[in-house]
Amino acid sequence: MLTQVARGVLVHTSEFCRSNAVVVQGADGVLVIDPGVLEGELTCLASDIRELGQPVAAGFSTHPHWDHLLWHRELGDAPRHITAVGEGTVRARLSDDGARARVATMLPPEFADRIPLDLLGLVTGLPADATEIPWDGPTIRIVEHQGHAPGHAALLIDDVGVLVAGDMLSDVLVPMLNLMGAPEPLDDYLAGLQLLENVARDVAVLIPGHGAVGGADDVRSRIDRDRAYVQALRADRDPSDPRVEAAEAGWEWVAGVHENQRRQLTGGS
Ligand SMILES: [Zn+2]
């Protein structure tokens, strides 16, 4: 079910990892950002969009991770965008014949048979210098950084003050660094947070990739909390972060994500 969070901006939250799919209404069609994960939810999203009376004009993936790269034929065959760097990563990791079988082994078993991989990663990179989404709708600024994944894009819908944060600023997930070969993952993440902070005063509604939608106050507090977490990782200090130490039922695995990051950054100790 789609819920309106601002004028012309609607969200569907998945049963899988509280993933947020975002629909933005344009002049002659909608933009679908990170459409979701489960088959039934993707078809439900397509049905809800049909009820809005607008076709899908374009899609956008905030970053090159599998759970943000899915699509469903019922959403149509509009162009699906990603940043240029994001496309390069998709090509490097997901363009070979064995890619879908490899991703299938990474899926959580309780969801695996409900996740359609047939249209995984069929995205096209925007020009490297693109600063806005090319479409006939409200201006959507691209805030690109390397913090969570190569070519990660947050999107700022200017006229309604909505920040689609991608996999940053979550109330349930700690910052997850790009530890797949980036030379300075901590600096990359802090630089990404700085870019978000630079636009924070324009934000009234925050939509994270996973977790609860927030308001203006949440933008400030989640930036501060994510920065404190990353700085604790850098110093190999206990982050004292409720997402690690007091996780909601069902989210206890986030402590394992934290421990894994700590171990990788400290060389395995
Ligand atoms: Zn991600």
py3Dmol code that shows the C-alpha trace and the ligand (Angstrom):
import py3Dmol

protein = """\
ATOM      1  CA  MET A   1       0.000   0.000   0.000  1.00  0.00           C
ATOM      2  CA  LEU A   2       1.275   3.447  -0.917  1.00  0.00           C
ATOM      3  CA  THR A   3       1.209   6.145   1.748  1.00  0.00           C
ATOM      4  CA  GLN A   4       1.546   9.820   0.870  1.00  0.00           C
ATOM      5  CA  VAL A   5       4.344  11.502   2.843  1.00  0.00           C
ATOM      6  CA  ALA A   6       4.368  14.826   0.990  1.00  0.00           C
ATOM      7  CA  ARG A   7       2.504  16.350  -1.930  1.00  0.00           C
ATOM      8  CA  GLY A   8       3.076  14.020  -4.871  1.00  0.00           C
ATOM      9  CA  VAL A   9       5.432  11.704  -2.952  1.00  0.00           C
ATOM     10  CA  LEU A  10       4.265   8.266  -1.816  1.00  0.00           C
ATOM     11  CA  VAL A  11       6.047   5.430  -0.007  1.00  0.00           C
ATOM     12  CA  HIS A  12       5.597   1.683   0.283  1.00  0.00           C
ATOM     13  CA  THR A  13       7.482  -0.078   3.063  1.00  0.00           C
ATOM     14  CA  SER A  14       8.452  -3.698   2.440  1.00  0.00           C
ATOM     15  CA  GLU A  15       8.146  -6.620   4.786  1.00  0.00           C
ATOM     16  CA  PHE A  16      11.782  -7.245   3.792  1.00  0.00           C
ATOM     17  CA  CYS A  17      14.123  -5.141   5.916  1.00  0.00           C
ATOM     18  CA  ARG A  18      11.648  -2.233   5.946  1.00  0.00           C
ATOM     19  CA  SER A  19      12.827  -1.276   2.456  1.00  0.00           C
ATOM     20  CA  ASN A  20      11.145   1.884   1.220  1.00  0.00           C
ATOM     21  CA  ALA A  21       9.963   2.189  -2.367  1.00  0.00           C
ATOM     22  CA  VAL A  22       9.229   5.780  -3.351  1.00  0.00           C
ATOM     23  CA  VAL A  23       6.833   7.045  -6.007  1.00  0.00           C
ATOM     24  CA  VAL A  24       7.067  10.672  -7.180  1.00  0.00           C
ATOM     25  CA  GLN A  25       4.274  12.057  -9.325  1.00  0.00           C
ATOM     26  CA  GLY A  26       5.328  14.008 -12.409  1.00  0.00           C
ATOM     27  CA  ALA A  27       3.424  15.722 -15.206  1.00  0.00           C
ATOM     28  CA  ASP A  28       2.680  12.649 -17.303  1.00  0.00           C
ATOM     29  CA  GLY A  29       3.930   9.753 -15.211  1.00  0.00           C
ATOM     30  CA  VAL A  30       5.598   8.707 -11.985  1.00  0.00           C
ATOM     31  CA  LEU A  31       9.224   8.140 -11.036  1.00  0.00           C
ATOM     32  CA  VAL A  32       9.780   4.930  -9.067  1.00  0.00           C
ATOM     33  CA  ILE A  33      12.823   5.027  -6.776  1.00  0.00           C
ATOM     34  CA  ASP A  34      14.095   1.640  -5.472  1.00  0.00           C
ATOM     35  CA  PRO A  35      10.871  -0.245  -6.279  1.00  0.00           C
ATOM     36  CA  GLY A  36      11.153  -2.889  -3.586  1.00  0.00           C
ATOM     37  CA  VAL A  37      11.982  -6.513  -3.125  1.00  0.00           C
ATOM     38  CA  LEU A  38       9.159  -9.068  -2.851  1.00  0.00           C
ATOM     39  CA  GLU A  39       7.144 -10.236  -5.869  1.00  0.00           C
ATOM     40  CA  GLY A  40       3.775  -9.557  -4.250  1.00  0.00           C
ATOM     41  CA  GLU A  41       4.850  -6.099  -3.148  1.00  0.00           C
ATOM     42  CA  LEU A  42       6.152  -5.175  -6.597  1.00  0.00           C
ATOM     43  CA  THR A  43       2.887  -6.203  -8.250  1.00  0.00           C
ATOM     44  CA  CYS A  44       0.945  -4.376  -5.515  1.00  0.00           C
ATOM     45  CA  LEU A  45       3.061  -1.289  -6.220  1.00  0.00           C
ATOM     46  CA  ALA A  46       2.303  -1.570  -9.936  1.00  0.00           C
ATOM     47  CA  SER A  47      -1.406  -1.859  -9.154  1.00  0.00           C
ATOM     48  CA  ASP A  48      -1.329   1.159  -6.809  1.00  0.00           C
ATOM     49  CA  ILE A  49       0.441   3.191  -9.511  1.00  0.00           C
ATOM     50  CA  ARG A  50      -2.219   2.196 -12.059  1.00  0.00           C
ATOM     51  CA  GLU A  51      -4.831   3.486  -9.608  1.00  0.00           C
ATOM     52  CA  LEU A  52      -3.047   6.831  -9.521  1.00  0.00           C
ATOM     53  CA  GLY A  53      -3.877   6.986 -13.224  1.00  0.00           C
ATOM     54  CA  GLN A  54      -0.297   7.612 -14.342  1.00  0.00           C
ATOM     55  CA  PRO A  55       2.180   5.330 -16.099  1.00  0.00           C
ATOM     56  CA  VAL A  56       5.696   4.738 -14.813  1.00  0.00           C
ATOM     57  CA  ALA A  57       7.798   7.377 -16.604  1.00  0.00           C
ATOM     58  CA  ALA A  58      11.163   6.337 -15.162  1.00  0.00           C
ATOM     59  CA  GLY A  59      12.865   4.331 -12.470  1.00  0.00           C
ATOM     60  CA  PHE A  60      15.898   5.122 -10.343  1.00  0.00           C
ATOM     61  CA  SER A  61      18.165   2.938  -8.217  1.00  0.00           C
ATOM     62  CA  THR A  62      19.885   4.821  -5.427  1.00  0.00           C
ATOM     63  CA  HIS A  63      22.860   2.466  -5.456  1.00  0.00           C
ATOM     64  CA  PRO A  64      24.225  -0.777  -6.892  1.00  0.00           C
ATOM     65  CA  HIS A  65      23.088  -3.251  -4.215  1.00  0.00           C
ATOM     66  CA  TRP A  66      20.745  -6.056  -5.245  1.00  0.00           C
ATOM     67  CA  ASP A  67      17.830  -4.983  -3.037  1.00  0.00           C
ATOM     68  CA  HIS A  68      17.772  -1.595  -4.801  1.00  0.00           C
ATOM     69  CA  LEU A  69      18.144  -2.978  -8.341  1.00  0.00           C
ATOM     70  CA  LEU A  70      14.983  -5.055  -8.785  1.00  0.00           C
ATOM     71  CA  TRP A  71      12.120  -4.386 -11.169  1.00  0.00           C
ATOM     72  CA  HIS A  72       8.917  -6.072 -12.279  1.00  0.00           C
ATOM     73  CA  ARG A  73       7.429  -6.338 -15.761  1.00  0.00           C
ATOM     74  CA  GLU A  74       4.112  -4.984 -14.420  1.00  0.00           C
ATOM     75  CA  LEU A  75       5.933  -1.699 -13.776  1.00  0.00           C
ATOM     76  CA  GLY A  76       6.507  -1.428 -17.524  1.00  0.00           C
ATOM     77  CA  ASP A  77       9.681  -0.797 -19.465  1.00  0.00           C
ATOM     78  CA  ALA A  78      10.442   2.841 -18.741  1.00  0.00           C
ATOM     79  CA  PRO A  79      14.143   3.778 -18.536  1.00  0.00           C
ATOM     80  CA  ARG A  80      15.726   2.921 -15.193  1.00  0.00           C
ATOM     81  CA  HIS A  81      18.527   5.226 -14.119  1.00  0.00           C
ATOM     82  CA  ILE A  82      21.461   4.979 -11.751  1.00  0.00           C
ATOM     83  CA  THR A  83      24.539   7.159 -11.410  1.00  0.00           C
ATOM     84  CA  ALA A  84      27.379   6.592 -13.869  1.00  0.00           C
ATOM     85  CA  VAL A  85      29.578   5.177 -11.113  1.00  0.00           C
ATOM     86  CA  GLY A  86      26.689   2.998  -9.975  1.00  0.00           C
ATOM     87  CA  GLU A  87      26.287   1.597 -13.469  1.00  0.00           C
ATOM     88  CA  GLY A  88      29.986   0.793 -13.633  1.00  0.00           C
ATOM     89  CA  THR A  89      29.644  -1.205 -10.424  1.00  0.00           C
ATOM     90  CA  VAL A  90      26.565  -3.056 -11.692  1.00  0.00           C
ATOM     91  CA  ARG A  91      28.476  -3.969 -14.845  1.00  0.00           C
ATOM     92  CA  ALA A  92      31.475  -5.165 -12.882  1.00  0.00           C
ATOM     93  CA  ARG A  93      29.511  -7.219 -10.352  1.00  0.00           C
ATOM     94  CA  LEU A  94      26.268  -8.243 -12.038  1.00  0.00           C
ATOM     95  CA  SER A  95      26.687  -8.451 -15.796  1.00  0.00           C
ATOM     96  CA  ASP A  96      28.146 -11.950 -16.099  1.00  0.00           C
ATOM     97  CA  ASP A  97      26.041 -15.046 -16.803  1.00  0.00           C
ATOM     98  CA  GLY A  98      26.323 -16.341 -13.252  1.00  0.00           C
ATOM     99  CA  ALA A  99      25.331 -13.105 -11.547  1.00  0.00           C
ATOM    100  CA  ARG A 100      21.700 -13.944 -10.777  1.00  0.00           C
ATOM    101  CA  ALA A 101      22.592 -17.385  -9.438  1.00  0.00           C
ATOM    102  CA  ARG A 102      25.252 -15.758  -7.265  1.00  0.00           C
ATOM    103  CA  VAL A 103      22.814 -13.162  -5.898  1.00  0.00           C
ATOM    104  CA  ALA A 104      20.283 -15.939  -5.274  1.00  0.00           C
ATOM    105  CA  THR A 105      22.709 -17.539  -2.814  1.00  0.00           C
ATOM    106  CA  MET A 106      22.927 -14.254  -0.888  1.00  0.00           C
ATOM    107  CA  LEU A 107      19.185 -13.876  -0.335  1.00  0.00           C
ATOM    108  CA  PRO A 108      17.726 -14.434   3.114  1.00  0.00           C
ATOM    109  CA  PRO A 109      16.270 -17.961   2.923  1.00  0.00           C
ATOM    110  CA  GLU A 110      12.917 -16.971   4.386  1.00  0.00           C
ATOM    111  CA  PHE A 111      12.367 -14.536   1.484  1.00  0.00           C
ATOM    112  CA  ALA A 112      14.381 -16.108  -1.338  1.00  0.00           C
ATOM    113  CA  ASP A 113      11.518 -17.722  -3.250  1.00  0.00           C
ATOM    114  CA  ARG A 114       9.547 -14.444  -3.229  1.00  0.00           C
ATOM    115  CA  ILE A 115      12.305 -12.257  -4.702  1.00  0.00           C
ATOM    116  CA  PRO A 116      12.191 -12.034  -8.525  1.00  0.00           C
ATOM    117  CA  LEU A 117      15.702 -11.670  -9.933  1.00  0.00           C
ATOM    118  CA  ASP A 118      14.869 -11.874 -13.657  1.00  0.00           C
ATOM    119  CA  LEU A 119      15.017  -8.089 -14.186  1.00  0.00           C
ATOM    120  CA  LEU A 120      17.816  -7.478 -11.675  1.00  0.00           C
ATOM    121  CA  GLY A 121      20.260  -4.707 -12.500  1.00  0.00           C
ATOM    122  CA  LEU A 122      18.794  -3.566 -15.815  1.00  0.00           C
ATOM    123  CA  VAL A 123      19.762   0.044 -15.230  1.00  0.00           C
ATOM    124  CA  THR A 124      21.463   2.687 -17.347  1.00  0.00           C
ATOM    125  CA  GLY A 125      23.939   5.198 -15.986  1.00  0.00           C
ATOM    126  CA  LEU A 126      23.206   8.903 -16.148  1.00  0.00           C
ATOM    127  CA  PRO A 127      25.972  11.163 -17.466  1.00  0.00           C
ATOM    128  CA  ALA A 128      28.753  11.437 -14.886  1.00  0.00           C
ATOM    129  CA  ASP A 129      28.032  15.139 -14.402  1.00  0.00           C
ATOM    130  CA  ALA A 130      24.245  14.774 -14.011  1.00  0.00           C
ATOM    131  CA  THR A 131      22.955  16.848 -11.103  1.00  0.00           C
ATOM    132  CA  GLU A 132      19.225  16.206 -11.560  1.00  0.00           C
ATOM    133  CA  ILE A 133      16.952  13.349 -12.608  1.00  0.00           C
ATOM    134  CA  PRO A 134      16.055  13.798 -16.304  1.00  0.00           C
ATOM    135  CA  TRP A 135      12.271  13.700 -16.304  1.00  0.00           C
ATOM    136  CA  ASP A 136       9.103  15.748 -16.683  1.00  0.00           C
ATOM    137  CA  GLY A 137       8.333  16.272 -13.006  1.00  0.00           C
ATOM    138  CA  PRO A 138       9.464  18.245  -9.968  1.00  0.00           C
ATOM    139  CA  THR A 139      13.169  19.026  -9.853  1.00  0.00           C
ATOM    140  CA  ILE A 140      15.011  16.183  -8.152  1.00  0.00           C
ATOM    141  CA  ARG A 141      18.603  16.906  -7.200  1.00  0.00           C
ATOM    142  CA  ILE A 142      21.179  14.116  -7.074  1.00  0.00           C
ATOM    143  CA  VAL A 143      23.438  14.116  -3.998  1.00  0.00           C
ATOM    144  CA  GLU A 144      26.126  11.619  -4.969  1.00  0.00           C
ATOM    145  CA  HIS A 145      28.825  10.198  -2.745  1.00  0.00           C
ATOM    146  CA  GLN A 146      30.739   6.962  -2.138  1.00  0.00           C
ATOM    147  CA  GLY A 147      29.743   6.422   1.498  1.00  0.00           C
ATOM    148  CA  HIS A 148      27.701   3.208   1.438  1.00  0.00           C
ATOM    149  CA  ALA A 149      28.299   1.995  -2.096  1.00  0.00           C
ATOM    150  CA  PRO A 150      30.047   3.301  -5.227  1.00  0.00           C
ATOM    151  CA  GLY A 151      28.010   6.080  -6.844  1.00  0.00           C
ATOM    152  CA  HIS A 152      25.410   6.138  -4.070  1.00  0.00           C
ATOM    153  CA  ALA A 153      22.779   8.822  -4.719  1.00  0.00           C
ATOM    154  CA  ALA A 154      20.489  10.509  -2.268  1.00  0.00           C
ATOM    155  CA  LEU A 155      17.741  12.471  -4.001  1.00  0.00           C
ATOM    156  CA  LEU A 156      16.351  15.825  -2.886  1.00  0.00           C
ATOM    157  CA  ILE A 157      12.911  16.749  -4.170  1.00  0.00           C
ATOM    158  CA  ASP A 158      13.267  20.486  -3.801  1.00  0.00           C
ATOM    159  CA  ASP A 159       9.765  21.890  -3.917  1.00  0.00           C
ATOM    160  CA  VAL A 160       8.378  19.629  -1.180  1.00  0.00           C
ATOM    161  CA  GLY A 161      11.600  19.266   0.849  1.00  0.00           C
ATOM    162  CA  VAL A 162      11.792  15.476   0.639  1.00  0.00           C
ATOM    163  CA  LEU A 163      15.144  13.725   1.019  1.00  0.00           C
ATOM    164  CA  VAL A 164      15.284  10.161  -0.301  1.00  0.00           C
ATOM    165  CA  ALA A 165      18.424   9.131   1.543  1.00  0.00           C
ATOM    166  CA  GLY A 166      19.155   5.722   0.047  1.00  0.00           C
ATOM    167  CA  ASP A 167      20.956   3.490   2.539  1.00  0.00           C
ATOM    168  CA  MET A 168      21.845   6.282   4.956  1.00  0.00           C
ATOM    169  CA  LEU A 169      20.100   7.872   7.976  1.00  0.00           C
ATOM    170  CA  SER A 170      18.186   4.747   8.993  1.00  0.00           C
ATOM    171  CA  ASP A 171      16.613   4.361  12.413  1.00  0.00           C
ATOM    172  CA  VAL A 172      17.209   0.584  12.363  1.00  0.00           C
ATOM    173  CA  LEU A 173      20.452   0.019  10.418  1.00  0.00           C
ATOM    174  CA  VAL A 174      23.816   1.382  11.510  1.00  0.00           C
ATOM    175  CA  PRO A 175      25.920   3.033   8.781  1.00  0.00           C
ATOM    176  CA  MET A 176      27.114   0.240   6.525  1.00  0.00           C
ATOM    177  CA  LEU A 177      30.422   1.192   4.967  1.00  0.00           C
ATOM    178  CA  ASN A 178      31.634   0.293   1.506  1.00  0.00           C
ATOM    179  CA  LEU A 179      34.211  -2.290   2.540  1.00  0.00           C
ATOM    180  CA  MET A 180      34.527  -3.857  -0.905  1.00  0.00           C
ATOM    181  CA  GLY A 181      37.846  -2.356  -1.862  1.00  0.00           C
ATOM    182  CA  ALA A 182      37.313   1.357  -1.175  1.00  0.00           C
ATOM    183  CA  PRO A 183      40.614   2.742   0.145  1.00  0.00           C
ATOM    184  CA  GLU A 184      39.042   5.153   2.640  1.00  0.00           C
ATOM    185  CA  PRO A 185      35.574   3.853   3.560  1.00  0.00           C
ATOM    186  CA  LEU A 186      35.320   5.848   6.791  1.00  0.00           C
ATOM    187  CA  ASP A 187      36.227   9.121   5.071  1.00  0.00           C
ATOM    188  CA  ASP A 188      33.833   8.305   2.236  1.00  0.00           C
ATOM    189  CA  TYR A 189      30.989   7.810   4.686  1.00  0.00           C
ATOM    190  CA  LEU A 190      31.721  11.011   6.604  1.00  0.00           C
ATOM    191  CA  ALA A 191      31.903  12.915   3.311  1.00  0.00           C
ATOM    192  CA  GLY A 192      28.489  11.523   2.366  1.00  0.00           C
ATOM    193  CA  LEU A 193      27.022  12.616   5.688  1.00  0.00           C
ATOM    194  CA  GLN A 194      28.498  16.083   5.161  1.00  0.00           C
ATOM    195  CA  LEU A 195      26.767  16.372   1.789  1.00  0.00           C
ATOM    196  CA  LEU A 196      23.472  15.391   3.424  1.00  0.00           C
ATOM    197  CA  GLU A 197      24.071  17.902   6.193  1.00  0.00           C
ATOM    198  CA  ASN A 198      24.651  20.586   3.559  1.00  0.00           C
ATOM    199  CA  VAL A 199      21.084  20.145   2.294  1.00  0.00           C
ATOM    200  CA  ALA A 200      19.461  19.257   5.646  1.00  0.00           C
ATOM    201  CA  ARG A 201      17.952  22.686   6.211  1.00  0.00           C
ATOM    202  CA  ASP A 202      15.862  22.220   3.065  1.00  0.00           C
ATOM    203  CA  VAL A 203      14.440  18.881   4.258  1.00  0.00           C
ATOM    204  CA  ALA A 204      11.008  18.449   5.827  1.00  0.00           C
ATOM    205  CA  VAL A 205      10.577  14.725   5.167  1.00  0.00           C
ATOM    206  CA  LEU A 206      13.307  12.078   5.281  1.00  0.00           C
ATOM    207  CA  ILE A 207      12.834   8.715   3.566  1.00  0.00           C
ATOM    208  CA  PRO A 208      15.625   6.255   4.370  1.00  0.00           C
ATOM    209  CA  GLY A 209      16.246   3.161   2.256  1.00  0.00           C
ATOM    210  CA  HIS A 210      15.280   1.006   5.230  1.00  0.00           C
ATOM    211  CA  GLY A 211      13.282   2.069   8.276  1.00  0.00           C
ATOM    212  CA  ALA A 212      10.912   4.763   9.416  1.00  0.00           C
ATOM    213  CA  VAL A 213      10.176   7.936   7.489  1.00  0.00           C
ATOM    214  CA  GLY A 214      11.207  10.962   9.563  1.00  0.00           C
ATOM    215  CA  GLY A 215      10.717  14.698   9.789  1.00  0.00           C
ATOM    216  CA  ALA A 216      13.067  17.669   9.835  1.00  0.00           C
ATOM    217  CA  ASP A 217      14.250  16.970  13.395  1.00  0.00           C
ATOM    218  CA  ASP A 218      15.060  13.380  12.505  1.00  0.00           C
ATOM    219  CA  VAL A 219      17.344  14.496   9.668  1.00  0.00           C
ATOM    220  CA  ARG A 220      19.504  16.406  12.145  1.00  0.00           C
ATOM    221  CA  SER A 221      19.504  13.705  14.821  1.00  0.00           C
ATOM    222  CA  ARG A 222      20.137  10.838  12.407  1.00  0.00           C
ATOM    223  CA  ILE A 223      23.071  12.656  10.770  1.00  0.00           C
ATOM    224  CA  ASP A 224      24.567  13.242  14.232  1.00  0.00           C
ATOM    225  CA  ARG A 225      24.006   9.635  15.268  1.00  0.00           C
ATOM    226  CA  ASP A 226      25.449   8.175  12.071  1.00  0.00           C
ATOM    227  CA  ARG A 227      28.480  10.449  12.315  1.00  0.00           C
ATOM    228  CA  ALA A 228      29.031   9.439  15.949  1.00  0.00           C
ATOM    229  CA  TYR A 229      28.809   5.780  14.938  1.00  0.00           C
ATOM    230  CA  VAL A 230      31.401   6.173  12.162  1.00  0.00           C
ATOM    231  CA  GLN A 231      33.723   8.134  14.444  1.00  0.00           C
ATOM    232  CA  ALA A 232      33.429   5.395  17.078  1.00  0.00           C
ATOM    233  CA  LEU A 233      34.320   2.800  14.435  1.00  0.00           C
ATOM    234  CA  ARG A 234      37.343   4.858  13.427  1.00  0.00           C
ATOM    235  CA  ALA A 235      38.530   5.069  17.041  1.00  0.00           C
ATOM    236  CA  ASP A 236      37.655   1.397  17.702  1.00  0.00           C
ATOM    237  CA  ARG A 237      35.402   2.599  20.512  1.00  0.00           C
ATOM    238  CA  ASP A 238      32.087   1.102  21.597  1.00  0.00           C
ATOM    239  CA  PRO A 239      29.551   3.107  19.553  1.00  0.00           C
ATOM    240  CA  SER A 240      26.908   3.100  22.346  1.00  0.00           C
ATOM    241  CA  ASP A 241      24.350   2.991  19.570  1.00  0.00           C
ATOM    242  CA  PRO A 242      20.828   1.748  20.332  1.00  0.00           C
ATOM    243  CA  ARG A 243      20.655   0.149  16.874  1.00  0.00           C
ATOM    244  CA  VAL A 244      23.442  -2.166  18.056  1.00  0.00           C
ATOM    245  CA  GLU A 245      22.757  -2.459  21.764  1.00  0.00           C
ATOM    246  CA  ALA A 246      18.977  -2.218  22.012  1.00  0.00           C
ATOM    247  CA  ALA A 247      17.825  -3.428  18.624  1.00  0.00           C
ATOM    248  CA  GLU A 248      14.143  -4.086  18.094  1.00  0.00           C
ATOM    249  CA  ALA A 249      13.039  -7.709  17.996  1.00  0.00           C
ATOM    250  CA  GLY A 250      14.053  -9.138  14.646  1.00  0.00           C
ATOM    251  CA  TRP A 251      16.914  -6.643  14.177  1.00  0.00           C
ATOM    252  CA  GLU A 252      19.442  -8.276  16.494  1.00  0.00           C
ATOM    253  CA  TRP A 253      21.564  -9.146  13.426  1.00  0.00           C
ATOM    254  CA  VAL A 254      22.560  -5.466  13.128  1.00  0.00           C
ATOM    255  CA  ALA A 255      24.968  -6.086  16.030  1.00  0.00           C
ATOM    256  CA  GLY A 256      26.628  -8.686  13.806  1.00  0.00           C
ATOM    257  CA  VAL A 257      26.945  -6.143  10.985  1.00  0.00           C
ATOM    258  CA  HIS A 258      28.630  -3.779  13.425  1.00  0.00           C
ATOM    259  CA  GLU A 259      30.994  -6.441  14.729  1.00  0.00           C
ATOM    260  CA  ASN A 260      31.918  -7.461  11.196  1.00  0.00           C
ATOM    261  CA  GLN A 261      32.693  -3.863  10.225  1.00  0.00           C
ATOM    262  CA  ARG A 262      34.745  -3.333  13.380  1.00  0.00           C
ATOM    263  CA  ARG A 263      36.715  -6.467  12.680  1.00  0.00           C
ATOM    264  CA  GLN A 264      37.395  -5.605   9.042  1.00  0.00           C
ATOM    265  CA  LEU A 265      38.520  -2.082   9.901  1.00  0.00           C
ATOM    266  CA  THR A 266      40.834  -3.251  12.671  1.00  0.00           C
ATOM    267  CA  GLY A 267      42.347  -5.982  10.541  1.00  0.00           C
ATOM    268  CA  GLY A 268      40.566  -8.920  12.127  1.00  0.00           C
ATOM    269  CA  SER A 269      41.150  -8.494  15.876  1.00  0.00           C
TER     270      SER A 269
END
"""
ligand_1 = """\
1
ZN
Zn 22.761 -0.854 0.200
"""
view = py3Dmol.view(width=600, height=400)
view.addModel(protein, "pdb")
view.setStyle({"model": 0}, {"cartoon": {"style": "trace"}})
view.addModel(ligand_1, "xyz")
view.setStyle({"model": 1}, {"stick": {}})
view.zoomTo()
view.show()
